[in-house]
Amino acid sequence: MRQSSPRDPSLPQALAPLLFLAVALGLAVYLYADDSSYGANQISLLLAAGIAAIIGLRNGLAWDEIQDALVQGVAIAVVPIFILLAVGALIGTWVLSGTVPMMIVYGMKLLHPAYFYPATCLICAIVALTIGSSWTVAGTLGVALIGVAQGLDMSLPITAGAIISGAYFGDKMSPLSDTTNIAPAAAGSELFAHIRHMVWTTGPSIAIALVLFALIGLGSRGTGEGAAFGDLPALLEARFALGWHLLLPMLVVLVLAMRRFPAFPTIMIGALLGAMFAVVFQPDVVVALAGDEALSRPMALLSGAWTALFSGYQAETGNAALDDLLSRGGMSSMLNTVWLIVCAMGFGAVMERTGLLERMIRSVLKAARSTGSLIASTLATAFGANVVTADQYMSIVLTGRLFQPEYRRRGLDPVNLSRALEDAGTMTSPLIPWNTCGAYMAATLGVATLDYLPYAFFNLVSPLVAVALAYAGFKILRLPAADATAPPPQHAPDAPAPRG
């Protein structure tokens, strides 16, 4: 490949693709509303990547280098894509096996509309803190809690916001979390010092979120009776042979996640366990899903379980609300989200390779004169990198790598940087529709990103608390004079670790 020596891009050049993307995405939402993520947003991202590529070519970059950047950018998303497909399979087989219906029945018996939202947030927070994975929590407990919300006539966007708030609290504070390990590595701080320092922004943020969820719950109009369904637990018990044993696949997944087993095989094991449980405990439901009377019973059982893996479960109960609740899952249900992620990662890769992203960040650094403005600039940059690169890992690594020397030059302890990376890089990732996290949450929970965004209170409040503490100068740690003049440690690796 021919190596070129491109000219440094100007600030207007760096901003041009982003301005185009903002206008294109606005038009997509105006023309297609919630359906904009089914193609319109993907086209917007590809066209914006094309503009960035043209600017790179004009500045002397070779096309081969842009093409290689596209390949590398999409390669970063391969692991999340496989996890996404595995979650689709898991949802399909867990509905078929009765695992999700069983969780819904238990949830409706234990939860009440008055405290449903804060309880949802707390449950997800505790489990995510234990296993260190927001994605696993959303793909297992989150799916069931969405079903409980439908049964209790609660708001699905608020429920999704509570699930995401709790899941990201646990993900952020758990030493088992990928982002909690990547942020201090990118900033040059120590893991447990990083976690202790995050308490000052994370503690108030989750407290505010829980208060808001509690206040909303007190004014909730949820009937607690599933008016659209009739008696939902009775309907589910009539459809499936329910029992506590159907929760074993979920227990296996949580134990594997807690033991740091890789995410993709963990979720696929859960999906296959769901298929096995379906064949053993719900054989008539599996045969009905196969829908081919010419097949022998063993072949019909195989066909039904196989169908749930790739196409999900399709309910035909005669109750429209119940059919809508149960008909979900399958790898094919995630393909549109995969399309969105590939386009977004391609755009981010071109922006980075052409130097446009780094040019914008240099301008931000020049404007940050005080300690408060430096931390605020870090938060804004991490959020912007989430928008541009469409991946929270890239947001954390890029921002940490570019800001680390400036923090050290100003005598600031690297835990200030690592905390800021999490307060914005980790927290805002599920709020962006084309980010891998936002796309995953929308596809898994069945609620559009822009619908749940106003209710993801923890994710919204966390950067604001961080900004307030930065300008107040509260808990901003400084390096000893000797450490401030020492050479900075090596940067975190460019390629983020596989998502767990």
C-alpha positions in Angstrom: 0.0 0.0 0.0 1.3 3.5 -0.9 1.9 5.6 2.3 1.0 9.2 1.8 1.8 12.4 3.7 -1.5 14.2 3.9 -1.8 17.9 4.7 -3.2 18.8 8.1 -7.0 19.4 7.8 -8.5 22.8 8.6 -11.2 23.2 11.3 -13.9 23.9 8.7 -12.9 20.7 6.9 -13.1 18.8 10.2 -16.6 20.2 10.9 -18.0 19.7 7.4 -18.9 16.0 7.7 -20.4 16.5 11.1 -22.6 19.4 10.0 -23.8 17.4 7.0 -24.5 14.4 9.3 -26.5 16.6 11.7 -28.6 18.0 8.9 -29.1 14.6 7.2 -30.1 12.9 10.5 -32.5 15.7 11.2 -34.2 15.3 7.8 -34.3 11.5 8.3 -36.2 12.0 11.6 -38.5 14.6 10.1 -39.3 12.4 7.1 -39.4 8.9 8.7 -39.8 9.6 12.5 -39.1 6.4 14.4 -38.5 4.5 11.2 -35.4 6.6 10.4 -33.1 3.9 11.8 -34.4 1.4 9.2 -32.2 2.8 6.4 -32.4 6.6 6.4 -29.8 7.0 9.2 -27.5 4.4 7.6 -27.5 6.4 4.3 -26.8 9.6 6.2 -23.8 8.0 7.9 -22.4 6.6 4.6 -22.8 9.9 2.8 -21.1 11.7 5.7 -18.2 9.2 5.5 -18.0 9.9 1.8 -17.6 13.6 2.5 -14.9 12.9 5.0 -13.1 10.6 2.5 -13.2 13.3 -0.2 -11.6 15.8 2.2 -9.0 13.2 3.0 -8.3 12.6 -0.7 -8.1 16.4 -1.3 -5.5 16.7 1.5 -3.3 14.0 -0.1 -4.5 10.8 1.6 -4.4 7.7 -0.6 -7.7 5.8 -1.2 -6.0 2.6 -0.1 -5.4 4.0 3.3 -9.1 5.2 3.6 -10.2 1.7 2.5 -8.0 0.0 5.1 -9.4 2.4 7.7 -12.9 1.3 6.8 -11.9 -2.4 7.2 -10.2 -1.8 10.5 -13.1 0.3 11.8 -15.7 -2.3 10.9 -13.4 -5.0 12.4 -13.7 -3.3 15.8 -17.5 -3.8 15.6 -17.3 -7.5 14.8 -17.4 -8.8 18.4 -20.4 -6.5 19.3 -22.2 -7.6 16.2 -21.8 -11.3 17.1 -23.0 -10.5 20.6 -26.0 -8.7 19.2 -26.9 -11.7 17.0 -26.4 -14.1 20.0 -28.8 -11.9 22.1 -31.4 -12.2 19.3 -31.1 -15.9 19.4 -31.3 -15.9 23.2 -34.4 -13.9 23.3 -36.1 -16.2 20.8 -35.3 -19.4 22.6 -36.0 -18.0 26.1 -39.5 -17.0 25.1 -40.0 -20.4 23.5 -38.7 -22.2 26.5 -40.9 -20.2 28.9 -37.9 -18.6 30.6 -39.0 -15.0 29.8 -42.7 -15.8 30.5 -41.7 -17.2 33.9 -39.7 -14.0 34.7 -42.7 -11.9 33.7 -45.0 -13.9 36.0 -42.6 -13.6 38.9 -42.1 -9.9 38.2 -45.8 -9.1 38.1 -46.2 -10.9 41.5 -43.3 -9.1 43.2 -43.4 -5.6 41.6 -46.1 -2.9 42.0 -46.6 0.2 39.8 -45.9 2.5 42.7 -42.3 1.4 43.0 -41.8 -0.4 39.7 -39.4 2.1 38.1 -36.9 2.6 41.1 -37.1 -1.2 41.8 -36.2 -1.9 38.1 -33.3 0.5 38.3 -32.0 -1.1 41.5 -32.4 -4.7 40.3 -30.4 -4.0 37.2 -27.8 -2.0 39.1 -27.1 -4.8 41.6 -26.9 -7.5 38.9 -24.7 -5.4 36.6 -22.4 -4.5 39.6 -22.1 -8.2 40.2 -21.3 -9.3 36.6 -19.9 -6.1 35.1 -21.9 -6.1 31.9 -24.7 -3.7 31.0 -25.3 -5.6 27.8 -25.9 -9.0 29.5 -28.3 -7.4 32.0 -30.3 -5.7 29.3 -30.4 -8.9 27.2 -31.7 -11.0 30.1 -33.4 -9.1 33.0 -34.1 -6.1 30.8 -36.2 -8.1 28.3 -38.2 -9.7 31.1 -38.7 -6.3 32.9 -40.0 -4.8 29.6 -42.5 -7.7 29.5 -43.5 -7.0 33.2 -44.0 -3.3 32.3 -46.4 -4.3 29.5 -48.3 -6.5 31.9 -48.6 -3.7 34.5 -49.5 -1.1 31.9 -46.4 0.9 32.7 -44.5 3.2 30.3 -42.0 1.2 28.1 -39.7 4.2 27.5 -39.5 5.0 31.2 -38.9 1.3 32.0 -36.1 1.2 29.4 -34.6 4.3 30.9 -34.7 2.6 34.4 -33.1 -0.6 33.0 -30.3 1.3 31.2 -29.7 3.6 34.3 -29.3 0.6 36.6 -27.3 -1.4 34.1 -24.8 1.4 33.4 -24.4 2.2 37.1 -23.3 -1.4 37.8 -21.2 -1.5 34.6 -19.5 1.7 35.5 -18.6 0.8 39.1 -17.8 -2.9 38.7 -14.1 -3.9 38.6 -15.3 -6.7 36.2 -16.5 -4.2 33.6 -14.5 -3.7 30.4 -14.9 0.1 30.4 -14.0 0.3 34.1 -10.7 -1.3 33.2 -10.1 0.5 29.9 -10.7 4.0 31.3 -7.8 3.9 33.8 -5.6 2.2 31.3 -6.2 5.0 28.8 -5.7 7.7 31.4 -2.7 6.1 33.2 -4.4 5.6 36.6 -4.9 2.6 38.9 -8.1 0.6 38.7 -9.3 0.8 42.3 -8.2 4.4 42.7 -10.3 5.1 39.6 -13.4 3.3 41.1 -13.0 5.1 44.4 -12.7 8.5 42.6 -15.9 7.8 40.6 -18.0 7.5 43.7 -18.1 11.3 44.0 -19.9 11.7 40.7 -21.6 8.3 40.4 -23.1 8.3 43.9 -25.1 11.6 43.6 -26.1 10.7 40.0 -27.7 7.3 40.9 -29.4 8.9 44.0 -30.9 11.6 41.8 -32.0 9.0 39.2 -33.7 6.9 41.9 -35.5 9.9 43.3 -36.8 10.8 39.9 -37.9 7.3 39.2 -39.7 7.1 42.6 -41.5 10.4 41.9 -42.6 9.2 38.5 -43.8 6.0 40.0 -45.9 7.8 42.6 -47.8 9.5 39.8 -47.9 6.4 37.6 -51.3 5.5 36.1 -50.3 1.8 35.7 -53.1 -0.4 36.7 -51.0 -3.3 37.7 -53.6 -5.5 36.0 -52.4 -5.7 32.4 -55.6 -4.2 31.1 -54.6 -4.9 27.5 -54.1 -8.6 28.2 -56.7 -9.5 30.8 -55.1 -11.8 33.4 -51.5 -12.0 31.9 -50.1 -14.5 34.4 -53.1 -16.8 33.7 -52.6 -16.4 29.9 -48.9 -17.3 30.1 -49.6 -20.3 32.4 -52.2 -21.5 29.9 -49.7 -21.2 27.0 -46.5 -22.5 28.7 -45.7 -25.2 31.3 -44.2 -22.8 33.8 -42.0 -23.5 36.8 -38.9 -22.2 38.7 -36.6 -24.6 36.8 -37.1 -22.4 33.7 -34.9 -19.8 35.3 -31.9 -22.0 35.2 -30.7 -20.8 31.7 -30.6 -17.2 33.2 -28.7 -18.4 36.2 -26.1 -20.2 34.0 -25.6 -17.0 32.0 -25.2 -14.8 35.1 -22.7 -17.3 36.7 -20.6 -17.4 33.5 -20.7 -13.6 33.2 -19.6 -13.3 36.8 -16.7 -15.7 36.2 -15.6 -13.4 33.3 -16.4 -16.0 30.6 -16.3 -14.2 27.2 -19.6 -12.5 26.3 -20.4 -14.1 23.0 -20.0 -17.8 24.0 -21.8 -17.0 27.3 -24.9 -15.7 25.5 -24.8 -18.4 22.9 -24.7 -21.0 25.6 -27.7 -19.3 27.2 -29.5 -19.4 23.8 -28.7 -23.1 23.2 -29.8 -23.9 26.8 -33.1 -22.1 26.1 -33.6 -24.2 22.9 -32.9 -27.4 24.9 -35.3 -26.4 27.7 -37.9 -25.6 25.1 -37.7 -29.0 23.5 -37.9 -30.7 27.0 -40.4 -28.6 28.8 -42.5 -27.0 26.0 -42.6 -29.6 23.2 -46.1 -28.7 22.0 -45.2 -25.0 21.7 -42.0 -25.9 19.8 -43.9 -28.2 17.4 -46.5 -25.4 16.8 -43.7 -23.0 16.0 -42.3 -25.4 13.4 -45.7 -25.2 11.6 -45.1 -28.2 9.3 -47.5 -31.0 9.9 -45.6 -33.3 7.5 -42.6 -33.4 9.8 -42.2 -36.2 12.3 -42.3 -35.1 15.9 -38.5 -35.3 16.4 -37.9 -33.2 13.2 -40.6 -30.8 14.2 -39.0 -30.2 17.6 -35.6 -29.6 15.9 -37.2 -27.3 13.4 -39.1 -25.3 16.0 -36.0 -24.8 18.2 -33.9 -23.9 15.1 -36.5 -21.4 14.0 -36.4 -19.6 17.4 -32.7 -19.2 17.0 -32.7 -17.4 13.7 -36.2 -16.1 13.4 -37.5 -15.8 17.0 -40.8 -16.8 18.5 -44.0 -15.9 16.7 -47.1 -16.2 19.0 -50.6 -16.8 17.6 -52.8 -16.8 20.6 -55.7 -14.7 19.3 -54.9 -12.0 21.8 -53.2 -9.2 19.9 -51.5 -7.7 23.0 -50.1 -11.0 24.1 -48.9 -11.8 20.6 -47.1 -8.5 20.5 -45.5 -9.2 23.9 -44.3 -12.7 23.0 -43.4 -12.4 19.3 -39.8 -11.4 19.4 -36.1 -12.4 19.1 -34.1 -14.3 16.6 -30.9 -13.4 14.9 -32.7 -11.9 12.0 -34.3 -9.3 14.2 -30.9 -7.8 14.8 -29.8 -7.4 11.2 -31.0 -3.8 10.8 -29.1 -2.9 13.9 -26.0 -4.6 12.5 -26.4 -2.5 9.3 -26.6 0.7 11.4 -23.5 -0.3 13.4 -21.4 -1.1 10.3 -22.3 2.3 8.7 -21.6 4.2 11.9 -18.2 2.5 12.5 -17.2 3.2 8.9 -18.0 6.9 9.3 -15.9 7.0 12.5 -13.0 5.2 11.0 -12.8 7.6 8.0 -13.1 10.6 10.4 -10.2 9.3 12.4 -7.9 8.2 9.6 -8.3 11.5 7.7 -7.3 13.4 10.8 -10.6 15.3 11.1 -11.4 14.0 14.5 -8.0 14.8 16.0 -8.2 18.3 14.4 -11.4 19.0 16.3 -10.0 17.7 19.6 -6.9 20.0 19.2 -9.2 23.0 18.9 -11.1 21.9 22.1 -7.8 21.6 24.0 -6.7 25.1 23.0 -9.9 26.6 24.5 -9.6 24.8 27.8 -7.7 27.2 30.1 -8.9 26.4 33.6 -9.0 23.0 35.3 -12.8 23.1 35.2 -12.9 23.9 31.5 -10.3 21.1 30.8 -12.5 18.5 32.5 -15.6 19.9 30.8 -13.7 19.7 27.5 -12.8 16.1 28.2 -16.5 15.3 28.9 -17.6 17.0 25.7 -14.9 15.3 23.6 -15.8 11.9 25.0 -19.4 12.5 24.1 -18.4 13.8 20.6 -16.2 10.8 20.0 -19.2 8.6 20.9 -21.2 10.4 18.2 -18.4 10.3 15.6 -16.8 6.9 16.2 -20.0 5.2 17.3 -18.3 3.1 19.9 -17.7 3.7 23.7 -14.4 1.9 23.6 -13.0 4.2 20.9 -14.4 7.2 22.7 -12.6 6.3 25.9 -9.3 5.3 24.3 -9.0 8.2 21.9 -10.0 10.9 24.4 -7.7 9.4 27.1 -4.8 9.2 24.7 -5.2 12.8 23.5 -5.9 14.4 26.9 -3.4 12.4 29.1 -0.3 14.6 28.4 -2.3 17.8 29.1 -3.6 16.6 32.4 0.0 15.6 33.4 1.4 18.9 32.2 -1.1 20.7 34.5 -0.2 18.5 37.5 -3.6 16.7 37.6 -3.8 13.2 38.9 -4.8 10.8 36.1 -7.9 9.6 38.1 -9.5 12.9 37.2 -9.2 12.0 33.5 -10.3 8.4 33.9 -13.3 9.5 35.9 -14.3 12.0 33.2 -13.8 9.3 30.5 -16.4 7.2 32.2 -18.8 10.0 33.2 -19.2 10.9 29.5 -17.6 8.1 27.4 -19.4 5.2 29.1 -22.5 7.1 30.2 -23.6 8.8 26.9 -22.9 5.8 24.6 -26.5 4.3 25.0 -28.0 7.7 24.3 -26.8 7.9 20.6 -29.0 5.9 18.2 -26.1 4.8 15.9 -23.6 4.1 18.7 -23.1 0.4 19.2 -24.6 0.7 22.7 -27.6 2.8 21.7 -28.3 0.5 18.8 -28.0 -2.6 21.0 -30.3 -1.2 23.7 -33.0 -0.2 21.3 -32.9 -3.5 19.5 -32.8 -5.6 22.7 -35.4 -3.7 24.7 -37.7 -2.9 21.7 -37.8 0.8 22.6 -36.3 3.5 20.2 -33.2 5.3 21.6 -34.8 8.7 21.3 -37.9 7.4 23.1 -36.0 6.2 26.2 -33.3 8.9 26.2 -35.3 11.5 28.3 -35.7 8.8 31.0 -32.2 7.4 31.2 -31.7 9.7 34.2 -28.5 8.3 35.5 -26.8 8.5 32.1 -28.0 12.1 31.6 -27.2 13.3 35.1 -23.7 11.8 35.5 -21.9 14.2 33.0 -23.8 17.2 34.6 -22.6 16.3 38.1 -19.1 15.8 36.7 -19.1 19.3 35.2 -20.5 20.8 38.4 -17.8 19.2 40.5 -15.1 20.2 38.0 -16.0 23.9 38.1 -16.5 23.8 41.9 -13.0 22.3 42.2 -14.4 19.6 44.5 -12.4 16.3 44.6 -10.0 17.3 41.9 -6.8 15.5 42.8 -3.4 16.8 42.0 -0.1 15.0 41.4 2.9 15.5 43.6 5.5 17.8 42.0 7.8 14.9 41.1 5.1 12.9 39.4 3.9 15.9 37.4 7.3 16.2 35.7 7.8 12.5 35.1 7.3 11.1 31.6 3.7 9.8 31.1 3.1 6.1 31.1 2.4 4.3 27.8 -1.0 4.8 26.3 -3.7 2.2 26.2 -3.7 0.1 23.0 -5.5 1.5 20.0 -7.7 -1.5 19.6 -10.2 -1.9 22.4 -10.6 -5.2 24.2 -13.6 -7.5 23.2 -16.8 -6.4 24.8 -17.8 -8.4 27.8 
